[in-house]
Amino acid sequence: MKRLLIILVAIVSLTCTASPLLAAEAVNTATEVKAPAAIANATNVNTASVKELEKLPGIGKKSAAAIVAYRTEKGNFKTLKDLSKVDGVGKKTLEKIKPLVIFE
């Protein structure tokens, strides 16, 4: 009986000690899986249509059309700063779309 109690205490101790490590590993794995998916689902502002751009937060029909018009007239965007030159795209909008856009 005493041996069984000692074994149970050891198992509980190991479980409690390992749980934070397993939880941290699960978080890291989830982050690693999400990053490539986020990039795969990102909107390329240099090839996106007005309809595709409208799906971005803070980008309405007018702003999307302005982005396409600016891109057509002046060439591809290279950075978020380039997007800020488009009428209707301000700092708040840029912060919202920053993780959702690419320039390739």
Distance bins in CASP14 RR format, pairs under 12 A and 6 or more apart:
PFRMAT RR
TARGET T0000
AUTHOR 0000-0000-0000
RMODE 2
METHOD distances of the structure
MODEL  1
1 7 0 0 0 0 0 1 0 0 0 0 0
1 8 0 0 0 0 0 1 0 0 0 0 0
2 8 0 0 0 0 0 1 0 0 0 0 0
2 9 0 0 0 0 0 1 0 0 0 0 0
3 9 0 0 0 0 0 1 0 0 0 0 0
3 10 0 0 0 0 0 1 0 0 0 0 0
4 10 0 0 0 0 0 1 0 0 0 0 0
4 11 0 0 0 0 0 1 0 0 0 0 0
5 11 0 0 0 0 0 1 0 0 0 0 0
5 12 0 0 0 0 0 1 0 0 0 0 0
6 12 0 0 0 0 0 1 0 0 0 0 0
6 13 0 0 0 0 0 1 0 0 0 0 0
7 13 0 0 0 0 0 1 0 0 0 0 0
7 14 0 0 0 0 0 1 0 0 0 0 0
8 14 0 0 0 0 0 1 0 0 0 0 0
8 15 0 0 0 0 0 1 0 0 0 0 0
9 15 0 0 0 0 0 1 0 0 0 0 0
9 16 0 0 0 0 0 1 0 0 0 0 0
10 16 0 0 0 0 0 1 0 0 0 0 0
10 17 0 0 0 0 0 1 0 0 0 0 0
11 17 0 0 0 0 0 1 0 0 0 0 0
11 18 0 0 0 0 0 1 0 0 0 0 0
12 18 0 0 0 0 0 1 0 0 0 0 0
12 19 0 0 0 0 0 1 0 0 0 0 0
13 19 0 0 0 0 0 1 0 0 0 0 0
14 21 0 0 0 0 0 1 0 0 0 0 0
14 22 0 0 0 0 0 1 0 0 0 0 0
15 21 0 0 0 0 0 1 0 0 0 0 0
15 22 0 0 0 0 1 0 0 0 0 0 0
16 22 0 0 0 0 0 1 0 0 0 0 0
16 23 0 0 0 0 0 1 0 0 0 0 0
17 23 0 0 0 0 0 1 0 0 0 0 0
18 24 0 0 0 0 0 1 0 0 0 0 0
18 25 0 0 0 0 0 1 0 0 0 0 0
19 25 0 0 0 0 0 1 0 0 0 0 0
19 26 0 0 0 0 0 1 0 0 0 0 0
20 26 0 0 0 0 0 1 0 0 0 0 0
20 27 0 0 0 0 0 1 0 0 0 0 0
21 27 0 0 0 0 0 1 0 0 0 0 0
21 28 0 0 0 0 0 1 0 0 0 0 0
22 28 0 0 0 0 0 1 0 0 0 0 0
22 29 0 0 0 0 0 1 0 0 0 0 0
23 29 0 0 0 0 0 1 0 0 0 0 0
23 30 0 0 0 0 0 1 0 0 0 0 0
24 30 0 0 0 0 0 1 0 0 0 0 0
24 31 0 0 0 0 0 1 0 0 0 0 0
25 31 0 0 0 0 0 1 0 0 0 0 0
25 32 0 0 0 0 0 1 0 0 0 0 0
26 32 0 0 0 0 0 1 0 0 0 0 0
26 33 0 0 0 0 0 1 0 0 0 0 0
27 33 0 0 0 0 0 1 0 0 0 0 0
27 34 0 0 0 0 0 1 0 0 0 0 0
28 34 0 0 0 0 0 1 0 0 0 0 0
28 35 0 0 0 0 0 1 0 0 0 0 0
29 35 0 0 0 0 0 1 0 0 0 0 0
30 37 0 0 0 0 0 1 0 0 0 0 0
31 37 0 0 0 0 0 1 0 0 0 0 0
31 38 0 0 0 0 0 1 0 0 0 0 0
32 38 0 0 0 0 0 1 0 0 0 0 0
33 39 0 0 0 0 0 1 0 0 0 0 0
33 40 0 0 0 0 0 1 0 0 0 0 0
34 40 0 0 0 0 0 1 0 0 0 0 0
34 41 0 0 0 0 0 1 0 0 0 0 0
34 99 0 0 0 0 0 1 0 0 0 0 0
35 41 0 0 0 0 0 1 0 0 0 0 0
35 42 0 0 0 0 0 1 0 0 0 0 0
35 99 0 0 0 0 0 1 0 0 0 0 0
36 42 0 0 0 0 0 1 0 0 0 0 0
38 98 0 0 0 0 0 1 0 0 0 0 0
38 99 1 0 0 1 0 0 0 0 0 0 0
38 100 1 0 0 1 0 0 0 0 0 0 0
38 101 0 0 0 0 0 1 0 0 0 0 0
38 102 0 0 0 0 0 1 0 0 0 0 0
39 99 0 0 0 0 1 0 0 0 0 0 0
39 100 0 0 0 0 0 1 0 0 0 0 0
39 101 0 0 0 0 0 1 0 0 0 0 0
39 102 1 0 0 1 0 0 0 0 0 0 0
39 104 0 0 0 0 0 1 0 0 0 0 0
40 100 0 0 0 0 0 1 0 0 0 0 0
40 102 0 0 0 0 0 1 0 0 0 0 0
41 52 0 0 0 0 0 1 0 0 0 0 0
41 55 0 0 0 0 0 1 0 0 0 0 0
41 56 0 0 0 0 0 1 0 0 0 0 0
41 99 0 0 0 0 0 1 0 0 0 0 0
41 100 1 0 0 1 0 0 0 0 0 0 0
41 101 0 0 0 0 0 1 0 0 0 0 0
41 102 0 0 0 0 0 1 0 0 0 0 0
42 48 0 0 0 0 1 0 0 0 0 0 0
42 52 0 0 0 0 0 1 0 0 0 0 0
42 55 0 0 0 0 0 1 0 0 0 0 0
42 56 0 0 0 0 0 1 0 0 0 0 0
42 97 0 0 0 0 1 0 0 0 0 0 0
42 98 0 0 0 0 0 1 0 0 0 0 0
42 99 0 0 0 0 1 0 0 0 0 0 0
42 100 1 0 1 0 0 0 0 0 0 0 0
42 101 1 0 1 0 0 0 0 0 0 0 0
42 102 1 0 1 0 0 0 0 0 0 0 0
42 103 0 0 0 0 1 0 0 0 0 0 0
42 104 0 0 0 0 1 0 0 0 0 0 0
43 49 0 0 0 0 1 0 0 0 0 0 0
43 50 0 0 0 0 0 1 0 0 0 0 0
43 51 0 0 0 0 0 1 0 0 0 0 0
43 52 1 0 1 0 0 0 0 0 0 0 0
43 53 1 0 0 1 0 0 0 0 0 0 0
43 54 0 0 0 0 0 1 0 0 0 0 0
43 55 1 0 0 1 0 0 0 0 0 0 0
43 56 1 0 0 1 0 0 0 0 0 0 0
43 57 0 0 0 0 0 1 0 0 0 0 0
43 59 0 0 0 0 1 0 0 0 0 0 0
43 64 0 0 0 0 0 1 0 0 0 0 0
43 67 0 0 0 0 0 1 0 0 0 0 0
43 77 0 0 0 0 0 1 0 0 0 0 0
43 83 0 0 0 0 0 1 0 0 0 0 0
43 97 1 0 0 1 0 0 0 0 0 0 0
43 98 0 0 0 0 0 1 0 0 0 0 0
43 99 0 0 0 0 0 1 0 0 0 0 0
43 100 1 0 0 1 0 0 0 0 0 0 0
43 101 1 0 1 0 0 0 0 0 0 0 0
43 102 1 0 0 1 0 0 0 0 0 0 0
43 103 0 0 0 0 0 1 0 0 0 0 0
43 104 0 0 0 0 0 1 0 0 0 0 0
44 52 0 0 0 0 1 0 0 0 0 0 0
44 53 0 0 0 0 0 1 0 0 0 0 0
44 56 0 0 0 0 0 1 0 0 0 0 0
44 67 0 0 0 0 0 1 0 0 0 0 0
44 71 0 0 0 0 0 1 0 0 0 0 0
44 76 0 0 0 0 1 0 0 0 0 0 0
44 77 0 0 0 0 1 0 0 0 0 0 0
44 100 0 0 0 0 0 1 0 0 0 0 0
44 101 1 0 0 1 0 0 0 0 0 0 0
44 102 1 0 1 0 0 0 0 0 0 0 0
44 103 1 0 0 1 0 0 0 0 0 0 0
44 104 1 0 0 1 0 0 0 0 0 0 0
45 52 0 0 0 0 1 0 0 0 0 0 0
45 53 1 0 0 1 0 0 0 0 0 0 0
45 56 0 0 0 0 1 0 0 0 0 0 0
45 59 0 0 0 0 1 0 0 0 0 0 0
45 63 0 0 0 0 0 1 0 0 0 0 0
45 64 0 0 0 0 1 0 0 0 0 0 0
45 66 0 0 0 0 0 1 0 0 0 0 0
45 67 1 0 0 1 0 0 0 0 0 0 0
45 68 0 0 0 0 1 0 0 0 0 0 0
45 70 0 0 0 0 0 1 0 0 0 0 0
45 71 1 0 0 1 0 0 0 0 0 0 0
45 75 0 0 0 0 0 1 0 0 0 0 0
45 76 0 0 0 0 1 0 0 0 0 0 0
45 77 1 0 1 0 0 0 0 0 0 0 0
45 78 0 0 0 0 0 1 0 0 0 0 0
45 79 0 0 0 0 0 1 0 0 0 0 0
45 80 0 0 0 0 1 0 0 0 0 0 0
45 82 0 0 0 0 1 0 0 0 0 0 0
45 83 1 0 0 1 0 0 0 0 0 0 0
45 86 0 0 0 0 1 0 0 0 0 0 0
45 89 0 0 0 0 0 1 0 0 0 0 0
45 94 0 0 0 0 0 1 0 0 0 0 0
45 97 0 0 0 0 1 0 0 0 0 0 0
45 98 0 0 0 0 0 1 0 0 0 0 0
45 100 0 0 0 0 1 0 0 0 0 0 0
45 101 1 0 1 0 0 0 0 0 0 0 0
45 102 1 0 0 1 0 0 0 0 0 0 0
45 103 1 0 0 1 0 0 0 0 0 0 0
45 104 0 0 0 0 1 0 0 0 0 0 0
46 52 0 0 0 0 0 1 0 0 0 0 0
46 53 0 0 0 0 0 1 0 0 0 0 0
46 67 0 0 0 0 1 0 0 0 0 0 0
46 68 0 0 0 0 0 1 0 0 0 0 0
46 70 0 0 0 0 0 1 0 0 0 0 0
46 71 1 0 0 1 0 0 0 0 0 0 0
46 72 0 0 0 0 0 1 0 0 0 0 0
46 74 0 0 0 0 0 1 0 0 0 0 0
46 75 0 0 0 0 1 0 0 0 0 0 0
46 76 1 0 1 0 0 0 0 0 0 0 0
46 77 1 0 1 0 0 0 0 0 0 0 0
46 78 0 0 0 0 1 0 0 0 0 0 0
46 79 0 0 0 0 0 1 0 0 0 0 0
46 82 0 0 0 0 1 0 0 0 0 0 0
46 83 0 0 0 0 0 1 0 0 0 0 0
46 101 0 0 0 0 1 0 0 0 0 0 0
46 102 0 0 0 0 1 0 0 0 0 0 0
46 103 1 0 0 1 0 0 0 0 0 0 0
46 104 1 0 0 1 0 0 0 0 0 0 0
47 53 0 0 0 0 0 1 0 0 0 0 0
47 67 0 0 0 0 0 1 0 0 0 0 0
47 68 0 0 0 0 0 1 0 0 0 0 0
47 71 0 0 0 0 1 0 0 0 0 0 0
47 72 0 0 0 0 0 1 0 0 0 0 0
47 75 0 0 0 0 0 1 0 0 0 0 0
47 76 0 0 0 0 1 0 0 0 0 0 0
47 77 0 0 0 0 0 1 0 0 0 0 0
47 101 0 0 0 0 0 1 0 0 0 0 0
47 102 0 0 0 0 1 0 0 0 0 0 0
47 103 0 0 0 0 0 1 0 0 0 0 0
47 104 0 0 0 0 1 0 0 0 0 0 0
48 54 0 0 0 0 1 0 0 0 0 0 0
48 55 0 0 0 0 1 0 0 0 0 0 0
48 56 0 0 0 0 1 0 0 0 0 0 0
48 59 0 0 0 0 1 0 0 0 0 0 0
48 64 0 0 0 0 1 0 0 0 0 0 0
48 65 0 0 0 0 0 1 0 0 0 0 0
48 67 0 0 0 0 1 0 0 0 0 0 0
48 68 0 0 0 0 1 0 0 0 0 0 0
48 71 0 0 0 0 1 0 0 0 0 0 0
48 76 0 0 0 0 0 1 0 0 0 0 0
48 77 0 0 0 0 0 1 0 0 0 0 0
48 83 0 0 0 0 0 1 0 0 0 0 0
48 97 0 0 0 0 0 1 0 0 0 0 0
48 100 0 0 0 0 0 1 0 0 0 0 0
48 101 0 0 0 0 1 0 0 0 0 0 0
48 102 0 0 0 0 1 0 0 0 0 0 0
48 103 0 0 0 0 0 1 0 0 0 0 0
48 104 0 0 0 0 0 1 0 0 0 0 0
49 55 0 0 0 0 0 1 0 0 0 0 0
49 61 0 0 0 0 0 1 0 0 0 0 0
49 64 0 0 0 0 1 0 0 0 0 0 0
49 65 0 0 0 0 0 1 0 0 0 0 0
49 67 0 0 0 0 0 1 0 0 0 0 0
49 68 1 0 0 1 0 0 0 0 0 0 0
49 71 0 0 0 0 0 1 0 0 0 0 0
50 56 0 0 0 0 0 1 0 0 0 0 0
50 59 0 0 0 0 1 0 0 0 0 0 0
50 60 0 0 0 0 1 0 0 0 0 0 0
50 61 1 0 0 1 0 0 0 0 0 0 0
50 62 0 0 0 0 1 0 0 0 0 0 0
50 63 0 0 0 0 1 0 0 0 0 0 0
50 64 1 0 1 0 0 0 0 0 0 0 0
50 65 1 0 1 0 0 0 0 0 0 0 0
50 66 0 0 0 0 1 0 0 0 0 0 0
50 67 0 0 0 0 1 0 0 0 0 0 0
50 68 1 0 1 0 0 0 0 0 0 0 0
50 69 0 0 0 0 1 0 0 0 0 0 0
50 71 0 0 0 0 0 1 0 0 0 0 0
50 72 0 0 0 0 0 1 0 0 0 0 0
51 59 0 0 0 0 0 1 0 0 0 0 0
51 60 0 0 0 0 0 1 0 0 0 0 0
51 61 0 0 0 0 1 0 0 0 0 0 0
51 64 1 0 0 1 0 0 0 0 0 0 0
51 65 0 0 0 0 0 1 0 0 0 0 0
51 68 0 0 0 0 0 1 0 0 0 0 0
52 59 0 0 0 0 1 0 0 0 0 0 0
52 60 0 0 0 0 0 1 0 0 0 0 0
52 64 0 0 0 0 1 0 0 0 0 0 0
52 67 0 0 0 0 0 1 0 0 0 0 0
52 68 0 0 0 0 1 0 0 0 0 0 0
52 100 0 0 0 0 0 1 0 0 0 0 0
52 101 0 0 0 0 0 1 0 0 0 0 0
53 59 1 0 1 0 0 0 0 0 0 0 0
53 60 1 0 0 1 0 0 0 0 0 0 0
53 61 0 0 0 0 1 0 0 0 0 0 0
53 62 0 0 0 0 0 1 0 0 0 0 0
53 63 1 0 0 1 0 0 0 0 0 0 0
53 64 1 1 0 0 0 0 0 0 0 0 0
53 65 0 0 0 0 1 0 0 0 0 0 0
53 66 0 0 0 0 1 0 0 0 0 0 0
53 67 1 0 1 0 0 0 0 0 0 0 0
53 68 1 0 0 1 0 0 0 0 0 0 0
53 69 0 0 0 0 0 1 0 0 0 0 0
53 70 0 0 0 0 0 1 0 0 0 0 0
53 71 0 0 0 0 1 0 0 0 0 0 0
53 77 0 0 0 0 0 1 0 0 0 0 0
53 83 0 0 0 0 0 1 0 0 0 0 0
53 86 0 0 0 0 0 1 0 0 0 0 0
53 89 0 0 0 0 0 1 0 0 0 0 0
53 93 0 0 0 0 0 1 0 0 0 0 0
53 97 0 0 0 0 1 0 0 0 0 0 0
53 100 0 0 0 0 0 1 0 0 0 0 0
53 101 0 0 0 0 1 0 0 0 0 0 0
54 60 1 0 1 0 0 0 0 0 0 0 0
54 61 1 0 1 0 0 0 0 0 0 0 0
54 62 0 0 0 0 1 0 0 0 0 0 0
54 63 0 0 0 0 1 0 0 0 0 0 0
54 64 1 0 1 0 0 0 0 0 0 0 0
54 65 0 0 0 0 1 0 0 0 0 0 0
54 66 0 0 0 0 0 1 0 0 0 0 0
54 67 0 0 0 0 1 0 0 0 0 0 0
54 68 0 0 0 0 0 1 0 0 0 0 0
54 97 0 0 0 0 0 1 0 0 0 0 0
55 61 0 0 0 0 0 1 0 0 0 0 0
55 63 0 0 0 0 0 1 0 0 0 0 0
55 64 0 0 0 0 1 0 0 0 0 0 0
55 97 0 0 0 0 0 1 0 0 0 0 0
55 100 0 0 0 0 1 0 0 0 0 0 0
55 101 0 0 0 0 0 1 0 0 0 0 0
56 63 0 0 0 0 1 0 0 0 0 0 0
56 64 1 0 0 1 0 0 0 0 0 0 0
56 67 0 0 0 0 1 0 0 0 0 0 0
56 83 0 0 0 0 0 1 0 0 0 0 0
56 89 0 0 0 0 1 0 0 0 0 0 0
56 93 0 0 0 0 1 0 0 0 0 0 0
56 94 0 0 0 0 0 1 0 0 0 0 0
56 95 0 0 0 0 0 1 0 0 0 0 0
56 96 1 0 0 1 0 0 0 0 0 0 0
56 97 1 0 1 0 0 0 0 0 0 0 0
56 98 0 0 0 0 0 1 0 0 0 0 0
56 99 0 0 0 0 0 1 0 0 0 0 0
56 100 1 0 1 0 0 0 0 0 0 0 0
56 101 1 0 0 1 0 0 0 0 0 0 0
56 102 0 0 0 0 0 1 0 0 0 0 0
57 63 0 0 0 0 0 1 0 0 0 0 0
57 89 0 0 0 0 0 1 0 0 0 0 0
57 92 0 0 0 0 1 0 0 0 0 0 0
57 93 1 0 0 1 0 0 0 0 0 0 0
57 94 0 0 0 0 0 1 0 0 0 0 0
57 95 0 0 0 0 1 0 0 0 0 0 0
57 96 1 0 1 0 0 0 0 0 0 0 0
57 97 1 0 0 1 0 0 0 0 0 0 0
57 98 0 0 0 0 0 1 0 0 0 0 0
57 99 0 0 0 0 0 1 0 0 0 0 0
57 100 1 0 0 1 0 0 0 0 0 0 0
57 101 0 0 0 0 0 1 0 0 0 0 0
58 64 0 0 0 0 1 0 0 0 0 0 0
58 67 0 0 0 0 0 1 0 0 0 0 0
58 88 0 0 0 0 1 0 0 0 0 0 0
58 89 0 0 0 0 1 0 0 0 0 0 0
58 90 0 0 0 0 1 0 0 0 0 0 0
58 91 0 0 0 0 0 1 0 0 0 0 0
58 92 0 0 0 0 1 0 0 0 0 0 0
58 93 1 0 1 0 0 0 0 0 0 0 0
58 94 0 0 0 0 1 0 0 0 0 0 0
58 95 0 0 0 0 0 1 0 0 0 0 0
58 96 1 0 1 0 0 0 0 0 0 0 0
58 97 1 0 0 1 0 0 0 0 0 0 0
58 98 0 0 0 0 0 1 0 0 0 0 0
58 100 0 0 0 0 0 1 0 0 0 0 0
58 101 0 0 0 0 0 1 0 0 0 0 0
59 65 0 0 0 0 0 1 0 0 0 0 0
59 66 0 0 0 0 1 0 0 0 0 0 0
59 67 1 0 0 1 0 0 0 0 0 0 0
59 68 0 0 0 0 0 1 0 0 0 0 0
59 83 0 0 0 0 1 0 0 0 0 0 0
59 86 0 0 0 0 1 0 0 0 0 0 0
59 88 0 0 0 0 1 0 0 0 0 0 0
59 89 1 0 0 1 0 0 0 0 0 0 0
59 90 0 0 0 0 0 1 0 0 0 0 0
59 92 0 0 0 0 0 1 0 0 0 0 0
59 93 1 0 0 1 0 0 0 0 0 0 0
59 94 0 0 0 0 0 1 0 0 0 0 0
59 96 0 0 0 0 1 0 0 0 0 0 0
59 97 1 0 0 1 0 0 0 0 0 0 0
59 100 0 0 0 0 1 0 0 0 0 0 0
59 101 0 0 0 0 1 0 0 0 0 0 0
60 66 0 0 0 0 1 0 0 0 0 0 0
60 67 0 0 0 0 1 0 0 0 0 0 0
60 68 0 0 0 0 0 1 0 0 0 0 0
60 86 0 0 0 0 0 1 0 0 0 0 0
60 88 0 0 0 0 1 0 0 0 0 0 0
60 89 0 0 0 0 0 1 0 0 0 0 0
60 93 0 0 0 0 1 0 0 0 0 0 0
60 96 0 0 0 0 0 1 0 0 0 0 0
60 97 0 0 0 0 0 1 0 0 0 0 0
61 67 0 0 0 0 0 1 0 0 0 0 0
61 68 0 0 0 0 0 1 0 0 0 0 0
61 88 0 0 0 0 0 1 0 0 0 0 0
62 68 0 0 0 0 0 1 0 0 0 0 0
62 69 0 0 0 0 0 1 0 0 0 0 0
62 86 0 0 0 0 0 1 0 0 0 0 0
62 87 0 0 0 0 1 0 0 0 0 0 0
62 88 1 0 0 1 0 0 0 0 0 0 0
62 89 0 0 0 0 0 1 0 0 0 0 0
63 69 0 0 0 0 0 1 0 0 0 0 0
63 70 0 0 0 0 0 1 0 0 0 0 0
63 83 0 0 0 0 1 0 0 0 0 0 0
63 84 0 0 0 0 0 1 0 0 0 0 0
63 86 1 0 0 1 0 0 0 0 0 0 0
63 87 0 0 0 0 1 0 0 0 0 0 0
63 88 1 0 1 0 0 0 0 0 0 0 0
63 89 1 0 1 0 0 0 0 0 0 0 0
63 90 0 0 0 0 1 0 0 0 0 0 0
63 93 1 0 0 1 0 0 0 0 0 0 0
63 94 0 0 0 0 0 1 0 0 0 0 0
63 96 0 0 0 0 0 1 0 0 0 0 0
63 97 0 0 0 0 0 1 0 0 0 0 0
64 70 0 0 0 0 0 1 0 0 0 0 0
64 71 0 0 0 0 0 1 0 0 0 0 0
64 83 0 0 0 0 0 1 0 0 0 0 0
64 86 0 0 0 0 1 0 0 0 0 0 0
64 88 0 0 0 0 0 1 0 0 0 0 0
64 89 0 0 0 0 1 0 0 0 0 0 0
64 93 0 0 0 0 0 1 0 0 0 0 0
64 97 0 0 0 0 0 1 0 0 0 0 0
65 71 0 0 0 0 0 1 0 0 0 0 0
65 72 0 0 0 0 0 1 0 0 0 0 0
65 86 0 0 0 0 0 1 0 0 0 0 0
65 87 0 0 0 0 0 1 0 0 0 0 0
65 88 0 0 0 0 0 1 0 0 0 0 0
65 89 0 0 0 0 0 1 0 0 0 0 0
66 72 0 0 0 0 0 1 0 0 0 0 0
66 73 0 0 0 0 0 1 0 0 0 0 0
66 74 0 0 0 0 0 1 0 0 0 0 0
66 83 0 0 0 0 0 1 0 0 0 0 0
66 85 0 0 0 0 0 1 0 0 0 0 0
66 86 1 0 1 0 0 0 0 0 0 0 0
66 87 1 0 1 0 0 0 0 0 0 0 0
66 88 1 0 0 1 0 0 0 0 0 0 0
66 89 1 0 0 1 0 0 0 0 0 0 0
66 90 0 0 0 0 0 1 0 0 0 0 0
66 93 0 0 0 0 0 1 0 0 0 0 0
67 73 0 0 0 0 0 1 0 0 0 0 0
67 74 0 0 0 0 0 1 0 0 0 0 0
67 75 0 0 0 0 0 1 0 0 0 0 0
67 76 0 0 0 0 0 1 0 0 0 0 0
67 77 0 0 0 0 1 0 0 0 0 0 0
67 82 0 0 0 0 0 1 0 0 0 0 0
67 83 1 0 0 1 0 0 0 0 0 0 0
67 84 0 0 0 0 0 1 0 0 0 0 0
67 85 0 0 0 0 0 1 0 0 0 0 0
67 86 1 0 1 0 0 0 0 0 0 0 0
67 87 0 0 0 0 1 0 0 0 0 0 0
67 88 0 0 0 0 1 0 0 0 0 0 0
67 89 1 0 0 1 0 0 0 0 0 0 0
67 90 0 0 0 0 0 1 0 0 0 0 0
67 93 0 0 0 0 0 1 0 0 0 0 0
67 94 0 0 0 0 0 1 0 0 0 0 0
67 97 0 0 0 0 0 1 0 0 0 0 0
67 101 0 0 0 0 0 1 0 0 0 0 0
68 74 0 0 0 0 0 1 0 0 0 0 0
68 75 0 0 0 0 0 1 0 0 0 0 0
68 76 0 0 0 0 0 1 0 0 0 0 0
68 77 0 0 0 0 0 1 0 0 0 0 0
68 86 0 0 0 0 1 0 0 0 0 0 0
69 75 0 0 0 0 0 1 0 0 0 0 0
69 85 0 0 0 0 0 1 0 0 0 0 0
69 86 0 0 0 0 1 0 0 0 0 0 0
69 87 0 0 0 0 1 0 0 0 0 0 0
69 88 0 0 0 0 0 1 0 0 0 0 0
70 76 0 0 0 0 0 1 0 0 0 0 0
70 77 0 0 0 0 1 0 0 0 0 0 0
70 82 0 0 0 0 1 0 0 0 0 0 0
70 83 0 0 0 0 1 0 0 0 0 0 0
70 84 0 0 0 0 0 1 0 0 0 0 0
70 85 1 0 0 1 0 0 0 0 0 0 0
70 86 1 0 1 0 0 0 0 0 0 0 0
70 87 0 0 0 0 1 0 0 0 0 0 0
70 88 0 0 0 0 0 1 0 0 0 0 0
70 89 0 0 0 0 1 0 0 0 0 0 0
71 77 1 0 0 1 0 0 0 0 0 0 0
71 78 0 0 0 0 0 1 0 0 0 0 0
71 82 0 0 0 0 1 0 0 0 0 0 0
71 83 0 0 0 0 1 0 0 0 0 0 0
71 85 0 0 0 0 0 1 0 0 0 0 0
71 86 0 0 0 0 1 0 0 0 0 0 0
71 89 0 0 0 0 0 1 0 0 0 0 0
71 103 0 0 0 0 0 1 0 0 0 0 0
72 86 0 0 0 0 0 1 0 0 0 0 0
73 85 0 0 0 0 0 1 0 0 0 0 0
73 86 0 0 0 0 0 1 0 0 0 0 0
74 82 0 0 0 0 1 0 0 0 0 0 0
74 83 0 0 0 0 0 1 0 0 0 0 0
74 85 0 0 0 0 1 0 0 0 0 0 0
74 86 0 0 0 0 1 0 0 0 0 0 0
75 82 0 0 0 0 1 0 0 0 0 0 0
75 85 0 0 0 0 0 1 0 0 0 0 0
75 86 0 0 0 0 0 1 0 0 0 0 0
75 103 0 0 0 0 0 1 0 0 0 0 0
76 82 0 0 0 0 1 0 0 0 0 0 0
76 83 0 0 0 0 0 1 0 0 0 0 0
76 102 0 0 0 0 0 1 0 0 0 0 0
76 103 1 0 0 1 0 0 0 0 0 0 0
76 104 0 0 0 0 1 0 0 0 0 0 0
77 83 1 0 1 0 0 0 0 0 0 0 0
77 84 0 0 0 0 1 0 0 0 0 0 0
77 85 0 0 0 0 1 0 0 0 0 0 0
77 86 0 0 0 0 1 0 0 0 0 0 0
77 89 0 0 0 0 0 1 0 0 0 0 0
77 94 0 0 0 0 0 1 0 0 0 0 0
77 97 0 0 0 0 0 1 0 0 0 0 0
77 101 0 0 0 0 1 0 0 0 0 0 0
77 102 0 0 0 0 1 0 0 0 0 0 0
77 103 1 0 1 0 0 0 0 0 0 0 0
77 104 0 0 0 0 0 1 0 0 0 0 0
78 85 0 0 0 0 0 1 0 0 0 0 0
78 101 0 0 0 0 0 1 0 0 0 0 0
78 102 0 0 0 0 0 1 0 0 0 0 0
78 103 1 0 1 0 0 0 0 0 0 0 0
78 104 0 0 0 0 1 0 0 0 0 0 0
79 85 0 0 0 0 0 1 0 0 0 0 0
79 94 0 0 0 0 0 1 0 0 0 0 0
79 98 0 0 0 0 0 1 0 0 0 0 0
79 101 0 0 0 0 0 1 0 0 0 0 0
79 102 0 0 0 0 0 1 0 0 0 0 0
79 103 1 0 0 1 0 0 0 0 0 0 0
79 104 0 0 0 0 0 1 0 0 0 0 0
80 86 0 0 0 0 0 1 0 0 0 0 0
80 89 0 0 0 0 1 0 0 0 0 0 0
80 90 0 0 0 0 0 1 0 0 0 0 0
80 91 0 0 0 0 1 0 0 0 0 0 0
80 93 0 0 0 0 0 1 0 0 0 0 0
80 94 1 0 1 0 0 0 0 0 0 0 0
80 95 0 0 0 0 1 0 0 0 0 0 0
80 96 0 0 0 0 0 1 0 0 0 0 0
80 97 0 0 0 0 1 0 0 0 0 0 0
80 98 1 0 0 1 0 0 0 0 0 0 0
80 99 0 0 0 0 0 1 0 0 0 0 0
80 100 0 0 0 0 0 1 0 0 0 0 0
80 101 1 0 0 1 0 0 0 0 0 0 0
80 102 0 0 0 0 0 1 0 0 0 0 0
80 103 0 0 0 0 1 0 0 0 0 0 0
81 89 0 0 0 0 0 1 0 0 0 0 0
81 90 0 0 0 0 0 1 0 0 0 0 0
81 91 0 0 0 0 0 1 0 0 0 0 0
81 94 0 0 0 0 1 0 0 0 0 0 0
81 98 0 0 0 0 0 1 0 0 0 0 0
81 103 0 0 0 0 0 1 0 0 0 0 0
82 89 0 0 0 0 1 0 0 0 0 0 0
82 94 0 0 0 0 0 1 0 0 0 0 0
82 101 0 0 0 0 0 1 0 0 0 0 0
82 103 1 0 0 1 0 0 0 0 0 0 0
83 89 1 0 1 0 0 0 0 0 0 0 0
83 90 0 0 0 0 1 0 0 0 0 0 0
83 91 0 0 0 0 0 1 0 0 0 0 0
83 93 0 0 0 0 1 0 0 0 0 0 0
83 94 1 0 0 1 0 0 0 0 0 0 0
83 95 0 0 0 0 0 1 0 0 0 0 0
83 96 0 0 0 0 0 1 0 0 0 0 0
83 97 0 0 0 0 1 0 0 0 0 0 0
83 98 0 0 0 0 1 0 0 0 0 0 0
83 100 0 0 0 0 0 1 0 0 0 0 0
83 101 1 0 0 1 0 0 0 0 0 0 0
83 102 0 0 0 0 0 1 0 0 0 0 0
83 103 0 0 0 0 1 0 0 0 0 0 0
84 90 1 0 0 1 0 0 0 0 0 0 0
84 91 1 0 0 1 0 0 0 0 0 0 0
84 92 0 0 0 0 0 1 0 0 0 0 0
84 93 0 0 0 0 1 0 0 0 0 0 0
84 94 1 0 0 1 0 0 0 0 0 0 0
84 95 0 0 0 0 0 1 0 0 0 0 0
84 97 0 0 0 0 0 1 0 0 0 0 0
84 98 0 0 0 0 0 1 0 0 0 0 0
85 94 0 0 0 0 0 1 0 0 0 0 0
86 93 0 0 0 0 1 0 0 0 0 0 0
86 94 0 0 0 0 0 1 0 0 0 0 0
86 97 0 0 0 0 0 1 0 0 0 0 0
87 93 0 0 0 0 0 1 0 0 0 0 0
88 94 0 0 0 0 0 1 0 0 0 0 0
89 95 0 0 0 0 0 1 0 0 0 0 0
89 96 0 0 0 0 0 1 0 0 0 0 0
89 97 0 0 0 0 1 0 0 0 0 0 0
89 98 0 0 0 0 0 1 0 0 0 0 0
89 101 0 0 0 0 0 1 0 0 0 0 0
90 96 0 0 0 0 1 0 0 0 0 0 0
90 97 0 0 0 0 0 1 0 0 0 0 0
90 98 0 0 0 0 0 1 0 0 0 0 0
91 97 0 0 0 0 0 1 0 0 0 0 0
91 98 0 0 0 0 0 1 0 0 0 0 0
92 98 0 0 0 0 0 1 0 0 0 0 0
93 100 0 0 0 0 0 1 0 0 0 0 0
93 101 0 0 0 0 0 1 0 0 0 0 0
94 100 0 0 0 0 0 1 0 0 0 0 0
94 101 0 0 0 0 1 0 0 0 0 0 0
95 101 0 0 0 0 0 1 0 0 0 0 0
97 103 0 0 0 0 0 1 0 0 0 0 0
END
